[in-house]
Amino acid sequence: MFKYSLDNKRYHTLNCFYRNKFDSKVFKVSLNAGFGCPNKINGKGCIFCKNGSGNDFRDLDLLSQFYLVMDRIEKKWPNSKHIAYFQADTNTFASVDVLKSKFEQMLSIPSVVGLSIATRCDALDDDVLDYLSELNEKTFLTVEVGLQSSYDKTLSLINRGHTVDDFEKSIKRLQDRNIFTVVHIINGLPYESKDMMINTAKYVNSLGVQGIKIHMLFVSKGTELETLYNVKPFHILSKDEYIDIVCEQLEFLNENMVIMRITGDPLKEDIIEPRWLLKKFVVLNDIDKEMRKRDIFQGDKVK
């Protein structure tokens, strides 16, 4: 049995990490604080983005959002603990005073044991980093930063609005402050090969970060990505190709790195391709089956 698993997984699951850290069932409660995104101000935003990630509840205040989700969780998992997850758009894209007003009200909730803040490398100025360092002393803080690919030509194609070097500098500044850092990557980006996707995982591993989220690219209606797909078609990974790539990526990630996500969650009404991604638990189960078939574990190929 893998040392960082509670359920016969062969990779370090978020459930295992939270259970070991907090000795409790822990759930992330997704929140929309209405911060916006610097990449949408400076341009059209990432070509795969429709309305931004986690954009539910935009008309509710933060506490109402939190308790609405928490009430649902409590029906199934009473007495669980919670991470307030600032997910929608770029959650450090504001002044420090605004950040304090949003983040610290969540810390007054008894069941909240930490904050998770999703952001971008171009929204981590010195004053924001200094505040995050303070926040890191008060609670268990996770900062999630999108990379998507370790290739600048891909970042330019998808209009990320930053380079790999920009990203790496911001990660180093977070790591220098001992902040638990998670990197997002996407498999299946236009015109990338399997080797490129494996190299992106290797690159993330070289940064010494604590966690990773692995997504599968999906084409949503009304996005620039849909236009690109129609005008200059690119290969969409099959389920088997995706599973093959993920299994190999896991082998190149340190065994103690937390795998916080390993697939995507498209909306059925928005997705164009790939439709197989709608069957999330089938994908997860098939990854487990393939790892058992190959008899591999996370970290097997880390030198």
C-alpha positions in Angstrom: 0.0 0.0 0.0 1.2 3.5 -0.9 2.4 5.3 2.2 0.4 8.5 1.4 -3.0 6.8 0.8 -5.9 5.8 3.0 -7.9 4.0 0.3 -5.5 1.9 -1.8 -4.7 4.8 -4.2 -1.2 4.8 -5.6 -0.8 8.5 -5.4 -1.0 11.1 -2.6 -4.6 12.1 -2.4 -5.9 15.3 -0.9 -8.2 13.4 1.3 -5.3 11.5 2.8 -3.3 14.8 3.3 -6.2 16.5 5.1 -7.0 13.5 7.2 -3.4 13.2 8.4 -3.1 16.9 9.0 -6.4 17.6 10.7 -7.4 14.2 12.0 -10.9 14.8 10.5 -12.8 14.8 7.3 -12.1 18.1 5.6 -14.0 19.7 2.7 -13.1 22.7 0.5 -15.9 25.2 0.2 -15.7 27.1 -3.1 -16.3 30.8 -2.9 -16.6 33.7 -5.4 -15.3 36.9 -3.9 -15.7 38.9 -7.1 -12.0 39.8 -7.6 -11.8 39.7 -11.4 -8.7 38.8 -13.4 -5.8 41.0 -14.5 -5.5 39.0 -17.7 -9.0 40.0 -18.7 -8.2 43.6 -18.1 -5.0 43.5 -20.2 -6.5 41.3 -22.9 -9.2 38.8 -23.6 -8.1 36.4 -20.9 -7.0 32.7 -21.4 -8.5 31.3 -24.6 -10.1 28.3 -22.7 -11.8 30.5 -20.1 -15.5 31.2 -20.5 -16.6 32.9 -17.2 -13.7 32.0 -15.0 -13.4 29.0 -12.7 -15.7 28.6 -9.7 -18.1 31.3 -10.8 -21.1 30.1 -8.9 -22.8 32.3 -6.2 -21.7 35.6 -7.7 -24.8 37.3 -6.3 -24.4 36.1 -2.7 -22.1 37.6 0.0 -19.3 35.3 1.2 -20.8 34.2 4.4 -24.1 33.2 2.7 -22.1 31.3 0.1 -20.1 29.5 2.7 -23.1 28.4 4.9 -25.1 27.4 1.9 -22.5 24.9 0.9 -21.6 23.9 4.4 -25.2 23.0 5.2 -25.2 20.6 2.3 -21.9 19.0 3.5 -23.1 18.7 7.1 -26.1 16.6 6.0 -23.7 13.9 4.9 -20.6 14.6 7.0 -21.6 16.1 10.3 -18.9 17.7 12.4 -16.5 17.9 9.4 -14.0 20.7 9.1 -13.6 23.1 6.2 -11.2 25.0 4.0 -12.5 28.3 2.7 -11.6 28.1 -1.0 -11.4 31.4 -2.9 -11.6 29.8 -6.3 -13.3 32.2 -8.8 -10.9 34.3 -11.0 -7.7 35.8 -9.4 -8.1 36.0 -5.6 -5.1 38.3 -4.9 -6.1 40.9 -7.5 -7.0 43.7 -5.0 -5.5 45.9 -2.4 -4.3 44.3 0.8 -7.2 46.0 2.7 -9.7 44.4 0.4 -8.0 41.0 0.8 -8.1 41.3 4.5 -11.8 42.1 4.5 -12.5 39.0 2.4 -10.2 36.4 3.8 -10.3 37.1 7.6 -14.0 37.0 7.9 -13.8 33.3 7.0 -11.4 32.7 9.8 -14.1 33.6 12.3 -16.1 30.5 11.3 -15.4 27.8 13.9 -15.2 24.9 11.4 -12.7 26.7 9.1 -9.2 25.3 9.6 -7.6 27.0 6.6 -7.8 29.1 3.5 -7.0 28.1 -0.1 -6.4 31.0 -2.5 -6.3 30.6 -6.2 -4.4 33.2 -8.1 -2.0 34.1 -10.9 1.7 34.9 -10.9 1.0 38.5 -12.0 -1.1 39.3 -9.0 1.5 38.6 -6.3 3.1 41.9 -5.6 5.4 42.4 -2.6 2.7 43.9 -0.3 0.4 41.0 -1.2 3.1 38.5 -0.4 3.8 40.2 2.9 0.2 39.9 3.8 0.0 36.3 2.8 3.0 35.6 5.1 1.1 37.1 7.9 -2.0 35.1 7.1 0.2 32.0 6.9 1.0 32.5 10.6 -2.7 32.6 11.5 -4.1 29.6 9.7 -3.2 26.8 7.3 -2.8 28.7 4.0 -2.6 27.2 0.5 -1.9 29.4 -2.5 -2.7 27.9 -5.9 -1.0 29.4 -9.0 -1.9 28.5 -12.6 1.0 27.5 -14.9 -0.8 25.2 -17.4 2.3 24.5 -19.5 6.1 24.8 -19.0 6.4 25.9 -22.7 6.3 29.6 -23.5 5.1 29.0 -27.0 2.0 27.3 -25.5 1.5 30.0 -22.9 1.5 32.6 -25.7 -0.9 30.6 -27.8 -3.4 30.2 -25.0 -2.9 33.9 -24.0 -1.8 33.3 -20.4 -0.3 36.8 -20.2 2.9 35.6 -18.5 6.0 33.6 -19.2 7.4 30.5 -17.5 10.1 32.7 -16.0 7.5 35.1 -14.6 5.7 32.1 -13.0 8.9 30.6 -11.6 9.9 33.8 -9.9 6.5 34.1 -8.2 6.7 30.5 -7.0 10.2 31.1 -5.5 8.8 34.1 -3.6 6.0 32.0 -2.2 8.4 29.1 -1.3 10.8 31.6 0.4 7.9 32.5 2.7 7.1 28.8 3.5 3.7 29.1 2.0 2.1 25.8 0.9 2.0 26.2 -2.8 0.0 24.3 -5.5 0.6 24.5 -9.2 -2.1 24.0 -11.9 -1.3 22.3 -15.2 -3.4 21.3 -18.2 -3.0 18.2 -20.3 -4.1 18.3 -23.9 -3.3 21.9 -24.7 -3.3 22.7 -28.4 -0.4 21.1 -30.4 1.5 19.8 -27.3 2.9 16.3 -27.5 2.9 13.7 -24.7 6.6 14.4 -24.1 5.8 18.1 -23.6 3.1 17.2 -21.0 5.5 14.9 -19.2 8.1 17.6 -19.2 5.7 20.0 -17.6 5.1 17.6 -14.7 8.9 17.2 -14.4 9.3 21.0 -14.3 6.6 21.4 -11.6 8.4 18.7 -9.6 11.7 20.6 -9.8 10.1 23.7 -8.1 9.7 21.9 -4.8 6.1 22.9 -4.4 3.8 21.0 -2.1 0.9 20.2 -4.4 -0.3 20.0 -8.0 -3.7 20.0 -9.8 -3.8 18.1 -13.1 -6.6 19.2 -15.5 -7.7 17.9 -18.9 -8.3 20.6 -21.4 -11.9 20.8 -22.6 -13.4 23.0 -25.3 -16.3 25.1 -24.0 -18.9 26.9 -26.1 -18.3 30.6 -26.6 -14.6 30.6 -25.9 -11.6 31.6 -28.1 -10.5 28.0 -27.8 -13.7 26.9 -29.6 -12.9 29.3 -32.4 -9.3 27.9 -32.6 -10.6 24.4 -32.6 -13.0 25.1 -35.5 -10.5 27.1 -37.6 -7.3 25.2 -36.9 -8.3 21.8 -35.3 -6.0 20.3 -32.8 -6.0 16.8 -31.3 -8.3 16.2 -28.4 -6.9 13.5 -26.1 -8.9 10.3 -25.8 -9.6 9.0 -22.4 -7.0 6.3 -22.8 -4.4 8.8 -23.9 -5.1 11.1 -20.9 -4.9 8.2 -18.5 -1.6 7.1 -20.0 -0.1 10.6 -19.7 -1.4 11.1 -16.1 0.0 7.7 -14.9 3.4 8.6 -16.3 3.3 12.2 -14.9 2.6 10.8 -11.4 5.7 8.7 -11.6 7.8 11.9 -12.0 6.3 13.7 -9.0 7.7 13.4 -5.5 5.8 10.9 -3.5 4.9 13.4 -0.8 3.5 16.0 -3.3 -0.3 16.2 -2.8 -2.3 15.5 -5.9 -5.1 17.9 -5.3 -6.9 17.2 -8.6 -6.4 14.7 -11.3 -9.1 15.5 -13.9 -11.6 18.3 -14.8 -15.1 19.3 -14.1 -16.8 20.7 -17.2 -20.4 21.8 -17.3 -22.5 19.4 -19.4 -24.3 22.3 -21.1 -21.0 24.1 -22.0 -18.6 21.3 -23.1 -18.0 20.6 -26.8 -15.1 18.1 -26.4 -14.1 15.7 -24.9 -17.5 14.3 -23.8 -15.8 11.5 -21.9 -14.6 14.0 -19.3 -18.2 14.2 -18.0 -17.8 10.8 -16.5 -15.4 12.0 -13.8 -15.5 8.9 -11.6 -15.0 6.6 -14.5 -11.8 8.5 -15.3 -10.6 8.3 -11.7 -11.3 4.6 -11.5 -9.6 3.9 -14.7 -6.4 5.8 -13.6 -6.4 3.6 -10.5 -6.8 0.4 -12.6 -4.0 1.4 -15.0 -1.6 2.2 -12.1 -2.4 -1.3 -10.7 -2.0 -2.9 -14.1 1.4 -1.2 -14.5 2.3 -1.8 -10.9 3.5 1.8 -10.5 3.3 4.4 -7.8 3.7 8.2 -7.5 7.4 9.0 -7.4 8.7 5.8 -9.0 10.8 7.7 -11.6 12.0 10.6 -9.3 15.8 10.5 -9.2 
